[in-house]
Amino acid sequence: MCRQRATRCLPAYLGSVLIRDGFRSGAGGLDRLTPLDASNLRVEDHGLPMQVAALAIIDGAPLRDGTGRLALDRIREQVGRRARLAPRLCQVLCPAPPAGGPPVWVDDPGFEIGNHLRVRDLGDGADESTMLAVCCELNEKPLDRSRPLWEIWVLTGRADGNVALLIRLHHVVADGVAALDILGVLFDQSADAASPRAPGQGPGPAPLAREMYADQLRRQAAAVSGALTGLRRPGALGRSLTTRLWQLRALTREGRTPQVSLNQPVGTRRTLILVRADLAATRAAGHAHGATVNDVVLAALAGGARRLLQSRGELIPDLVLKVSVAASLRAAGAEVSGGNQVGIRLVPVPVSEPDAVQRLRQIAAFTGPQRSRPPYQPGGRLAQRWMVRVMFRQRLVNLLVSNLPGPPVRLYLAGAPVLEMFQVGVVQGNIALTVGVLSYAGQLNFDIVADADVIPDCAVFAEGLTAALQELGAISPGTPAVLRSQE
C-alpha cells in the first residue's frame, strides 16, 4: 500500500518526495514529528486552524461521460491510486505513550479514498463568488486526526461547466513548498500520461510502546552527543549562536508596528477574493526597476493596503506597514521532504507612497540586502507561545504574505487540463488579512483571505492591489478586479 522503497514519483518540475519504508525514517529511527510540527498541533488545540490549501479550476468537459454527467468514479480512482505514491497521504499520527517523545507517523491500515475525496454541489449555474463562499466554509473545519490529514472537495455545478478542487492539507504534513511537491502526485503533465502504480504492499504495523521508548532514548542520546560535538567545535557553535543573536537583535530593532484597524482579533467568518496577473509581465515589471517578482507582489500589497486605509480615514504621512513574508529554509536543489522548513522575513512597505513604481523601488532597496541574510527561524516552543499567547495582541506584523513558485507547465487530472491554481491561506490572531500568491503555467494568481467582520470592505483592498498591478504593468488595464465572497 503506502510502504515503498525510495522512489521518485513526482513530475520533474516538482523535484521529488522521498517515499519511505513504512514508519521508519531514513536515519533508521521512527518517523516522528519535529518540534515545530508538534507545536502546530498544540496551536490547533487552542482553536487556531493549521492547514494549507489549494484551489484548482479544471476543465469539466473531459471529465464528463457521453450523457454529460461528471465521471466521479474516474476522478476517485485516479486520486486514490496516486495518493498511495506519497506516504504522508496514507499515514496517520500515532501518539506516543507518556515520556515517549513526539507522535509517530504510521501507515493507516484502514486507508480509504472515500474518507478523503468528497463532492459538494454548488447548485445549478453557480458563479465564482458562490464557489468561493463554499471554499471559505469548507476550509474552516479542522481535519480529522484519526485519519490521514488531508482531503479534497470536488465542487460541481459551476455555470461555465468547469470543476473546482479544494485541496486541504494539515500543516504538520507539509509547509507550502512540500505541499506542492506532495500534491504533485495527483496530477499529470499531459492528458494521456500513464499514471504510475504503487507496489501492492500492505500497511506496516504501528510501533509498540517499547519501540517508542527505545527510539526516544536513542534520540535523546543523539541530542546529547550532538551537543558535545558542538562543544568540541566552538567555531560552528559560535556561528550558530551569533546567527540566533543577530536575529533576536533584528527583531528587537523592528519595534512595534503601526496601530491600524487591520489588526484586530479575528473571528470565524471569512472573505476570499481572487486576483489574476501575468507571470512574465510581473517579472518584466520587476526587472525594469531592479526588483524581483516578490518585490512586485509586496508593492501591489502595499497598494491594496493604501487604498483600504485611505477609505477608512487612516492613511497618514510616512505610514509604513510591516509584512511577514514566508521564506523557505530548504537549500536550492535539495531533496524536498515533508514537514515544515520555513522561516519569515519582515519587510516594511511604504503605504503612504502614492506612486506604485516608487513603492516598488523602496521595497527592492530593502529586500536586496536582506536576501543575503538568513530568514528568522522560530523554534517549536517559541512558535507555540507566539501563536497561543501573543498572536491575538501582537504588534510585530500587520499583514502576511506567502509567494510560492508553482508548476511552470499545465497539469492534468484524469485527462482534463487544470486551468488555474491558487493557494488559499488562513488568517489568525490579530492579523486579519493574508495574501497568498502562486505561479502556475505562466499565471501569477493571488488569493486574498480576510476576516469578514474585521475587514468587511476587503474588496477595496483587492481593488487597490489590482490597480497597483495595472500601474506596474503586471496585468492589462481594464482587467476585472475582484470577485468577492463571504462565508
Sequence and secondary structure as in RCSB ss.txt:
>XXXX:A:sequence
MCRQRATRCLPAYLGSVLIRDGFRSGAGGLDRLTPLDASNLRVEDHGLPMQVAALAIIDGAPLRDGTGRLALDRI
REQVGRRARLAPRLCQVLCPAPPAGGPPVWVDDPGFEIGNHLRVRDLGDGADESTMLAVCCELNEKPLDRSRPLW
EIWVLTGRADGNVALLIRLHHVVADGVAALDILGVLFDQSADAASPRAPGQGPGPAPLAREMYADQLRRQAAAVS
GALTGLRRPGALGRSLTTRLWQLRALTREGRTPQVSLNQPVGTRRTLILVRADLAATRAAGHAHGATVNDVVLAA
LAGGARRLLQSRGELIPDLVLKVSVAASLRAAGAEVSGGNQVGIRLVPVPVSEPDAVQRLRQIAAFTGPQRSRPP
YQPGGRLAQRWMVRVMFRQRLVNLLVSNLPGPPVRLYLAGAPVLEMFQVGVVQGNIALTVGVLSYAGQLNFDIVA
DADVIPDCAVFAEGLTAALQELGAISPGTPAVLRSQE
>XXXX:A:secstr
     S   S GGG  B   STTB TTSSB B  HHHHHHHHHHHTT   EEEEEEEE SGGGB TTS B HHHH
HHHHHHHHTTSGGGGEEEE   TTS S EEEE TT  GGGTEEEEEEEEEE HHHHHHHHHHHHHS   TTS SE
EEEEEEEETTS EEEEEEEETTTB HHHHHHHHGGG BSSTT                HHHHHHHHHHHHHHHHH
HHHHHHH HHHHHHHHHHHHHHHHHHHHH      TT S   S EEEEEEEEEHHHHHHHHHTTT  HHHHHHHH
HHHHHHHHHHHTT   TT EEEEEEEEE S TT  B SB  EEEEEEEEETT   HHHHHHHHHHHHHHHTTS  
B   HHHHHHIIIIITTT  S SEEEEEE   SS  EETTEEEEEEEEE   BTTB EEEEEEEETTEEEEEEEE
ETTT TTHHHHHHHHHHHHHHHTSS TT       B 
